[in-house]
Amino acid sequence: MQEILLNNGVKMPQLGFGVFKVQDGKEAYDAVTWALKAGYRAIDTAKVYGNEESVGRAIKDSGIAREELFITTKVWNDDQGYEETLAAFAESLKKLQLDYLDLYLIHWPVKGKYKETWRALEKIYQDKQARAIGVSNFHIHHLEDLLQDAVIVPAVDQIELHPTLSQVPLRTWLARHDIAVECWGPLGQGSDLKNPELLKIAEKYQKSVAQVIIRWHLQHGFLVIPKSSHEVRIAENFNVFDFELDKVDIEAIDKLNTDDRQGTNPDDYDKR
Ligand SMILES: NC(=O)c1ccc[n+]([C@@H]2O[C@H](COP(=O)([O-])OP(=O)(O)OC[C@H]3O[C@@H](n4cnc5c(N)ncnc54)[C@H](OP(=O)(O)O)[C@@H]3O)[C@@H](O)[C@H]2O)c1
């Protein structure tokens, strides 16, 4: 498994498994079980996904050694603030049946609250309850503001990023500040899978469009966390280490950017 070295020296598997919109109970339990069987070792959940308990059960039942796994969850918007975040973190750990997390993220930059929330994440990190801490959906201006008071630089910014939303300015800024780019909605939440240019490239490599897109993420050096609820697709999305895209195809995919978001613009998260 390829790993990315985070800015605090912790190594994170580059390809992980996301569980947004995977229903708590059998669906989430089965999906995580299949993912671990397929070889994924990083799982990305969040309190708001409502499936931490099933994710935790699947992890426990897998019998895989804790230190081989990389588990991420996120503090939800309603729980932001110092004390609230500490309480939410404890609740997430309990649901996941873990005694530490690998990565804890601020899910969205809640105005007027994210700095206090970050202070709580720093405490969690200093207390060694999370091996790394980071943010999600932070634009450059949120990060610049956060860094004015932060003691610890976020290890990761988890952002919407896929071929039709390639986020070059934010990516460039993050690289300059040694903050790893983690891509949510890496397949455009399914929308990029129908792109005719990507279909052509997939045909050339005799791979699926999903596999081609995941390779594009990997070859750019991003952390990537595709989601599926189907066993065959979960395995397919992990089966991407036996081919490489040529430079010309990477560049062709780079040109597909249209700046179109599938999700909410982080500046408007509170207007949904
Ligand atoms: N930080 C944030 O605010 C945030 C926001 C959104 C997501 N995330 C994280 O990022 C992860 C991934 O993002 P996402 O779930 O939104 O979108 P995604 O991974 O880009 O796309 C998932 C969609 O693609 C389909 N799919 C997956 N593999 C496929 C394949 N091989 N062939 C055909 N269809 C395939 C899935 O359908 P099936 O399930 O039916 O196979 C699902 O509809 C999430 O699960 C979550 O962990 C974070």
The ligand as a MOL file (V3000), in Angstrom:
LIG
                    3D

  0  0  0     0  0            999 V3000
M  V30 BEGIN CTAB
M  V30 COUNTS 48 52 0 0 0
M  V30 BEGIN ATOM
M  V30 1 N -15.4800 16.1330 4.1780 0
M  V30 2 C -16.6180 16.1930 3.5420 0
M  V30 3 O -17.3720 17.1830 3.6360 0
M  V30 4 C -17.0410 15.0450 2.6870 0
M  V30 5 C -18.1180 15.1930 1.8030 0
M  V30 6 C -18.4710 14.1100 1.0070 0
M  V30 7 C -17.7520 12.9370 1.1010 0
M  V30 8 N -16.7080 12.8140 1.9820 0 CHG=1
M  V30 9 C -15.9300 11.5490 2.1060 0
M  V30 10 O -15.4170 11.1960 0.8280 0
M  V30 11 C -15.8810 9.8780 0.4960 0
M  V30 12 C -16.0590 9.7350 -1.0020 0
M  V30 13 O -16.9150 10.7230 -1.5180 0
M  V30 14 P -18.4170 10.4400 -1.9860 0
M  V30 15 O -18.9200 9.2070 -1.3260 0
M  V30 16 O -19.1930 11.6590 -1.7370 0 CHG=-1
M  V30 17 O -18.3200 10.2610 -3.5500 0
M  V30 18 P -17.4330 9.3730 -4.5780 0
M  V30 19 O -16.5920 8.4090 -3.8560 0
M  V30 20 O -16.8160 10.3290 -5.5300 0
M  V30 21 O -18.5610 8.6160 -5.3920 0
M  V30 22 C -19.3940 7.6740 -4.8210 0
M  V30 23 C -20.4330 7.3010 -5.8880 0
M  V30 24 O -19.7970 6.6440 -6.9710 0
M  V30 25 C -20.3590 5.3400 -7.1490 0
M  V30 26 N -19.2380 4.4260 -7.4310 0
M  V30 27 C -18.1650 4.1680 -6.6580 0
M  V30 28 N -17.3270 3.3050 -7.2510 0
M  V30 29 C -17.8870 2.9980 -8.4450 0
M  V30 30 C -17.5020 2.1600 -9.5170 0
M  V30 31 N -16.3610 1.4710 -9.4750 0
M  V30 32 N -18.3220 2.0770 -10.5870 0
M  V30 33 C -19.4700 2.7870 -10.6470 0
M  V30 34 N -19.8960 3.5900 -9.6690 0
M  V30 35 C -19.1040 3.7060 -8.5640 0
M  V30 36 C -21.0370 4.9920 -5.8300 0
M  V30 37 O -22.1390 4.1630 -6.0460 0
M  V30 38 P -22.3960 2.7920 -5.1810 0
M  V30 39 O -22.1690 3.1070 -3.7440 0
M  V30 40 O -23.8170 2.4830 -5.5130 0
M  V30 41 O -21.4330 1.7950 -5.7280 0
M  V30 42 C -21.4880 6.3720 -5.3550 0
M  V30 43 O -22.7030 6.7210 -5.9760 0
M  V30 44 C -17.1900 9.7680 1.2890 0
M  V30 45 O -17.6880 8.4670 1.3600 0
M  V30 46 C -16.7750 10.3830 2.5980 0
M  V30 47 O -16.0100 9.4860 3.3490 0
M  V30 48 C -16.3520 13.8650 2.7650 0
M  V30 END ATOM
M  V30 BEGIN BOND
M  V30 1 1 1 2
M  V30 2 2 2 3
M  V30 3 1 2 4
M  V30 4 1 4 5
M  V30 5 2 4 48
M  V30 6 2 5 6
M  V30 7 1 6 7
M  V30 8 2 7 8
M  V30 9 1 8 9
M  V30 10 1 8 48
M  V30 11 1 9 10
M  V30 12 1 9 46
M  V30 13 1 10 11
M  V30 14 1 11 12
M  V30 15 1 11 44
M  V30 16 1 12 13
M  V30 17 1 13 14
M  V30 18 2 14 15
M  V30 19 1 14 16
M  V30 20 1 14 17
M  V30 21 1 17 18
M  V30 22 2 18 19
M  V30 23 1 18 20
M  V30 24 1 18 21
M  V30 25 1 21 22
M  V30 26 1 22 23
M  V30 27 1 23 24
M  V30 28 1 23 42
M  V30 29 1 24 25
M  V30 30 1 25 26
M  V30 31 1 25 36
M  V30 32 1 26 27
M  V30 33 1 26 35
M  V30 34 2 27 28
M  V30 35 1 28 29
M  V30 36 1 29 30
M  V30 37 2 29 35
M  V30 38 1 30 31
M  V30 39 2 30 32
M  V30 40 1 32 33
M  V30 41 2 33 34
M  V30 42 1 34 35
M  V30 43 1 36 37
M  V30 44 1 36 42
M  V30 45 1 37 38
M  V30 46 2 38 39
M  V30 47 1 38 40
M  V30 48 1 38 41
M  V30 49 1 42 43
M  V30 50 1 44 45
M  V30 51 1 44 46
M  V30 52 1 46 47
M  V30 END BOND
M  V30 END CTAB
M  END
